Amino acid sequence: MRIDGRANNEIRKITFTKNYVKHAKGSVLVEFGDTKVLVCASVEESKPKWMPKDEKRGWVTAEYSLLPASTNVRCQRERTKLSGRTQEIQRLIGRSLRACVDLEKLGERTITIDADVIQADGGTRVASICGGYIALCELIQKLKEEGLLPENPIIEPIAAISAGIVDGNAVVDLCYDEDSSAQVDSNIVLTRSGKIIEFQSTAEGDPFSKEQMDEIFSLAKNAINEIISMY
């Protein structure tokens, strides 16, 4: 039995409160247990300046932050320089969402996903990816309704979940206490059809076996299918 009473294959209670703020074209409050992330999607009607002029496509990028009171000890705002962790998570969110979008169909525009962690209890990056997908879909639907986008550029839904080895057992959707003591820590991002976008898996101590890796992946795949059904 896990620290919060869940079975090894059981995810925490997950809720998505859509249209959470009125000014963003797409927004959702994501709750994975006690982890809460506000995710918003915004659009600029131009492609990034670094993109060559002859490329007729758009871009999806992301920004991520832990709000000061989101952790048990106040974390400093990253005003001038982003930490390596923040940069890594932003890149993960961005490339995960780009993987599910036809950037040519998106047109020459830039979509920014902002993920602000209100309360952290493990799994903030995977919650941000799930919320980012929902906020992205809301924004695209509004662009279509406004006549700015002739067709939906979403290829297929995606979702993400954490998993790992805790006390020698493969488990899914780790809370903070589990994550901080895990022997193996993984973050998995998959499409609805089961294609892999990201499979980050790290041994925090002793190496782990392929059989354990397969078990982690199987738990994550089932959890991701469950999450996508909630969209």
N, C-alpha and C positions, 0 to 999 in steps of 0.2 A: 504494500500500500504506500502511495506517495505522500509527501508531506502535507498536501491539501486534500488527501482522501481519494484522488482520482485513480482510475486504472491506468496502466502504462500506455494504452492506446487512446486515452480520452483527452480531448482538448478542453480548455477552460470555456466558460460561457463567453460567447462572442456576440456582440451586437454592433450594428451599423446604423447610426442615426443620420440619414441623408438630409441634404439641404440645411445644414446646421447653422451656417451664417448666410446673411442675405446678400452680401456684396459680391461674393465669389460666384463665378459661373458654375463651379462644381465644388461641393464641400461635404464632408462626412466626419462625424465623431466616431472613432473606432475604439472599441473596448474589447481587449483580450484579458478577461479576468480583471485584475486591478491595474493593468496597463491601459492608459487612455491617451489617444493621439488625435489631434485635430488636423485633418488633411484638407487642403484647399487647392483648387486648380485654377490657374489664370492663363490668359492667352494674349500674345502680341501678334499683330498682323504683319509680321516680318520674320524672316529666318535669321539665325545668328550671324553676326558680322564676320565670323571666321569662316563661314561656309562659302565656297566658291560661287560666283554670281551665276554661272551656267548650270548649277544644280537646282532642279525644280522640285524641292522636297522641303519638309518641315523638320522640326526637332522637338523632342520631349526631354526635359531636364528636371532636376529636383534639388530642393534645399531642405535640410533637416536640422532640427535643433532640440536640445533638451532645455525646457524652461527651468529657471533657477530653483523653484520649489518642487520639481518633478521627482527628485531623489531624496533619500533620507537625510543627506547633508547637502546644503545649498550648493548648486554648481554655478560657476561663473558664466555669464553670457560671453559668447565668442564674438566680440565686437570687431576685432581687427584681424585676427588670425585664426583659422579653423584648425581644430585638432586633427590628427591623422585619423582618428576614429570617425569623426564627423564627415571628413572627406570620403572615407571608404563607404560609409552608409549612403551618402548622397549619390555616389557613383553607382552603387548597387541598386538603389531605387530607380535612378534614371535608366540604366541599361535594361532593367527588368521590364519597365513600361514600354521602352522603345521596341522590345522584342515582340510585343503584341500589337504594334501599330504599323500599318503601311504608310511610311513617311511621305511617299509620293502622293498618295490620296489625301494626306493631311494638308497638302499645299504649303506654300511658303509662309508659314507661321510658326511661332515658338510657344509651346505649352510648358508652363512651369508648375511643378507640384511642390507645395510647401507642406512639410510634415513637422508639426510642433508637438513635442511630447509634453503632455500636461502632467502625467503621472506614470512613472516607470516601475514595472515589476516584471521585467524580462520580456523579450520578444518585441522590442520597440521597432526594430527595422522591418520585421515581417508584417507587423500590424500596419506600418507605414506603406508598405507595398500593396497590401490588400486595400487599404483606404485610398491609395493613389489610383488604383485601377477604377474604383467606384467614382471618385471625383473626376477622373479623366472621362469616363463614360457620360457623366452628367454634363460636363462642358461640351463634349462633342454633340450630344443631343440638342443642346441649346443653339450651337452653331448651325446645325441642320435646320432647326425651327426658324432661325433668322435668315435662312437662305444663303448662308456663307459657306456651307459645305455641302456639295452635291451628293456625296455618299459616305457611308460610315467607314472610317479607316481601320477600325478595330478588327484584327485578324481572328482572335479568339480570347476568351477570358484567361486570366492568370491569377494565381494566389501563391502565398508563401507561408511557411511555418517553420518553427524551430524544432529540433529534435536532438537526441544525444544518448549518452550512456551515463546513468546516474546510479550509484551503488551497484554497479555491475549489470544493470538492466537497461534495455533500450526503451526510451520514453519519448513522448511527443509533447510539444508546446510547453517548454520549460518556463516556470516562474523564476524569479530572481534567485531565491534560495537554492533551487535546483541548478540553475545555470552557474552559480558561483562555486558549486562543488562538483560539477560534472567532470567525468573522466574523458568524455568526448562531447564536443559542442558542434552542432551543425545548423546551418540555415539553408533551406531548400526552397526554390522557386520553380514552379511547374506551370505548364499550360493545361487547359482542360483536357486536351487529348493525351496528356502525360509526357509531353516533350520537356526536356530539362533546359531551363534558362540558367539556373545557378544551383550548384551543390557544393557549398562550403562546408568542409568537415575537418576538424582539427582535434588531435589527441592532446589533452592537457597534461598527460603524464605518460603512461605506458602506451605503446602502439596498439591499435585495434585491428581486428580481423576483417576480411572481406565479408564473412558471414554476418558480423555485427553491422557492417556498412549496409548490407542488403536489408537487414532488419530495420535499420534507421530509415532507409529510403521507403520501404513498404509502409511503415507507420506514417511517414510524411505524406506519401501519395494519397492514402486513404483520408487523412485529415484535410488535405487540400481539396479533394473532391467534395468533402462535407462543407468546407468554407465557400467554395464556388456556388454550391446549391443555395447558400444564404443570400447571394447577391440579388 
